[in-house]
Amino acid sequence: MLASILEYHAVVEAMTQNCQKGLHDFELLDEDWDIITQLKEVLEVFKQATLLFSVKDTANLVNVIPMMDSIDSVLEVGMGTKKYHNSIHLGLALAQWTLNCYYSKTDASDAYRVAMLLHLRYKSTYSKDHDWEPEWITASVNIMHGIY
């Protein structure tokens, strides 16, 4: 939707600048257009995640953690840059807080732990490569051994 708004920027400007149509109150300032552009940029990772998990056979436990890590990385980088409007920074911080709430729930799920360890591509290397706590890795391995 934001892409469409940006694509029709000139049309929207022309419509809202015409006071006779009664739309002048809805005219967007240059700062508003900048925020829309920035918002489209930061929401791209969420669009990609949605598209990925909308495809058959990709919405499984083992794909969730890497996607959450990818989203977290994008949010972290976005918050560290000065190019975004304050409202975008606030949105990024709230999104990261929400993501971390869900992420912490995966720690309580044996299914997520075991799925990551049993996946041929990840095993325990994913958690080590992403600097997870050694205690978490050990606990996950113990859980897996207890189940299998």
N, C-alpha and C positions, 0 to 999 in steps of 0.2 A: 504494500500500500504506500509506504514512504517513497519507494522507487517511482510509483505512478505520480505522486504529488510532485516530486522533483522533476520528472519528465515533463509535466505540464505547468511548470513554474511560470512561464510567460503567460499562459492562458489564465491561470489563477490570478496573477498580478493584474492583467487587463480587466478581468471581471470585477475584482474587488476595488480597483481604483475608480471605477465608474460610480459616482455618487448617486446617479439617477436610478440605479438598480437596487439601491438600499443595501449594498453589500460592503460599503466602505468600512464599517465597523469590524469587518472580518479580515481586513487587509493585514498581511503578515509583514513584519519589519525584516530588514536584512538579517538582524540577529536571529529572528525566528527561523529563517531559511537556513542559516548556519547550523542551528540546533537540529533541524530536521536532517540535514546532511550528516552531521555527527552521529545522530541517533541511528540512522540507517547503517552507518559504518559499524557501530558497536553491536547492533542487533544481528549482524551477519552470522556470527558464530551460533546464535540461537536458531537462526533459520537453517543453517547447515545441520545442526543436531536434529532438528525436527524432520528435515528431509531424510537424513540417514535412518532415523528410527521409524520412519513411515514405510520403509522398504521391507518387504518380506525377508525374514531370516536374519535381520541385523539387529532387531530389538531384543537382545539377550543380555544377561547379567554381565558377561565378560566385556561387552562393549560400553557399558554404562560408566564404569570407573575411568577409563581413558578419555571418554568424552567429557566427563565432569572435570578431569584434570586440564583438558584443552580449554574448556570454558573458563575455568579458574585462572589459567595463564593469561587469556585474553583480557579478563577483567582486571587482573593485577597490572598488566602493561598499560591498559587504558587509564587506570587510576594514577599511574606514575607519570603520565604525560601531561603537559600543560596545554595541549592544543584543544582540549575539550572544555565546553562551557561548564560552569559550576553545577548546573542541574544534571548534566550528563555524569559528572563525577559522583554526585550524590546517588544517582540511579545505579551506577556501577558498584558503589559501595553496598547499597541495599541488595543488589543482585548477588554479590559475592557473599554477603551475610546469609541470604536465603539458601544459596547453593551449599554453603558450609553446614547449614542445618541439615539438609538432606544428605550431604556427604557423611556427616557424623553418624547418621542412621545406618549407613552401610557397615560401619565398624561393629554394630550390634548384630549384624546379620551373618550367620555362619555361611549362608549360601553364597554371598558375595566373596567372602574370604576363600572358600573352597574353589569357587569358579575361577578366580584369578590364579590360584596355585595349580589347578589341574589343566589350565589352558596351555596347549603346546607352545604357543608363541610367547606367553608371558612367564609362566611358572613363578619362581620367586625373584626373577631378575627385574620384573617391572617395578615391584615394590622397592628393591634396592636402587634401581636407576632413578627413582623419584624420591629418594631420601626419606622413605618411611621409617618410622622408629623400629629399631631391631627387635624390641619387645613385641611390637605388633606382629612382625613377621614370624617370630618364634611362636607366639600364641596362635597365629593362623595355621602354622604347620602342625601344631599340637591338636588343634581342632580337626584338621583334615585327617590326621592319623587316628583320632578318636572315632571319626565317622567311618573311615575306610580301614 
